[in-house]
Every structure is written in C-alpha cells, then in structure tokens.
Amino acid sequence: MSEGTPLGEKIPRLRHGVDLTKLGLSAEEGFLVSRIDGATDIKGIAILVGKSVLDASKILGRLERVGVVRYAD
C-alpha cells in the first residue's frame, strides 16, 4: 500500500487471473472480495460489509498476501 494515503482511502483492486475458487477463502473473505470494484476505497467497503475500517483492512491484508488484491497507484 502506498505510504502517503490514509488507510481508509486506499483503493483495493482484484488481481487479474486469480481463481478465487481454488484459494479456500473464508465466507468473510469471499463476501469482502465480492464488494471490491476497483473504485471503492477501504472505508466504503467496510461500510458495505459491516466492518470497521481496521477489520476490513486486516482482511484485505490477508487477501493481498495471498495475491488476490493489489492497491491502486
């Protein structure tokens, strides 16, 4: 994630070519992934999924580590 952008304003994007069905995502992770549209920031996604920005960020961090998510430049 870029250093200068506040946490809630970072915009996650799905990586192309990732087969989500083979990653064994939890229901929580899968639901959050389903809300990533490449335009909505973490704060907006947190609202959509009923999580705090911190909790959504933790889930997105796990998704980033397994190669599902990247962040907009």
KOLPA-251763 format. One line per field, with one value per residue (C-alpha): residue number from 0; residue in three letters; chain; x, y, z. Coordinates in steps of 0.001 Angstrom, whole numbers, m for minus. Last residue first. Layout:
<recs>
num <- c(NUM:...)
residuo <- c(ala:...)
cadena <- c(A:...)
east <- c(X:...)
north <- c(Y:...)
up <- c(Z:...)
</recs>
This chain:
<recs>
num <- c(72:71:70:69:68:67:66:65:64:63:62:61:60:59:58:57:56:55:54:53:52:51:50:49:48:47:46:45:44:43:42:41:40:39:38:37:36:35:34:33:32:31:30:29:28:27:26:25:24:23:22:21:20:19:18:17:16:15:14:13:12:11:10:9:8:7:6:5:4:3:2:1:0)
residuo <- c(asp:ala:tyr:arg:val:val:gly:val:arg:glu:leu:arg:gly:leu:ile:lys:ser:ala:asp:leu:val:ser:lys:gly:val:leu:ile:ala:ile:gly:lys:ile:asp:thr:ala:gly:asp:ile:arg:ser:val:leu:phe:gly:glu:glu:ala:ser:leu:gly:leu:lys:thr:leu:asp:val:gly:his:arg:leu:arg:pro:ile:lys:glu:gly:leu:pro:thr:gly:glu:ser:met)
cadena <- c(A:A:A:A:A:A:A:A:A:A:A:A:A:A:A:A:A:A:A:A:A:A:A:A:A:A:A:A:A:A:A:A:A:A:A:A:A:A:A:A:A:A:A:A:A:A:A:A:A:A:A:A:A:A:A:A:A:A:A:A:A:A:A:A:A:A:A:A:A:A:A:A:A)
east <- c(m1372:m4395:m3818:m3447:m5736:m5919:m2212:m2222:m614:m3068:m6045:m4605:m4100:m7643:m8951:m6876:m8015:m11670:m11095:m9373:m12010:m14655:m16908:m20493:m19675:m20760:m19408:m16003:m16033:m16594:m13758:m11474:m11974:m14497:m13283:m11669:m14943:m14207:m17530:m17349:m13906:m15482:m18013:m15300:m13124:m15996:m17053:m13463:m11286:m10087:m7870:m9017:m12405:m10786:m9004:m6665:m6227:m6485:m5632:m8612:m8360:m8143:m8497:m6746:m8798:m9446:m5729:m4689:m2609:1017:2684:1233:0)
north <- c(3597:1385:m1394:m5116:m7932:m11693:m12468:m14487:m11611:m9082:m11145:m11307:m7538:m7095:m8960:m6751:m3624:m4620:m5022:m1628:154:m1293:m3961:m4009:m5329:m2247:157:m1534:m1402:2353:2862:594:2691:1980:2311:m1044:m2920:m4898:m5884:m9580:m9747:m8764:m11586:m14075:m13027:m13411:m16748:m17929:m18201:m21647:m20313:m22516:m20856:m17423:m18287:m15319:m14187:m10478:m9110:m7585:m3926:m2235:1539:3181:5927:4145:3749:7350:7618:8672:5258:3485:0)
up <- c(m7562:m6967:m4469:m5073:m4026:m4564:m4205:m980:944:m507:649:4165:4130:2805:5861:8158:6321:6704:10464:10725:8632:10932:9476:8183:4700:2758:5387:5344:1530:1657:4146:2119:m1017:m3756:m7361:m8174:m7640:m4489:m2872:m3788:m2194:1155:884:m58:2867:5340:3847:4246:1160:127:m2639:m5533:m6065:m6254:m9487:m9881:m13490:m12878:m9447:m7673:m6809:m3421:m3123:m174:1455:4765:5479:4770:1574:1936:2328:m690:0)
</recs>
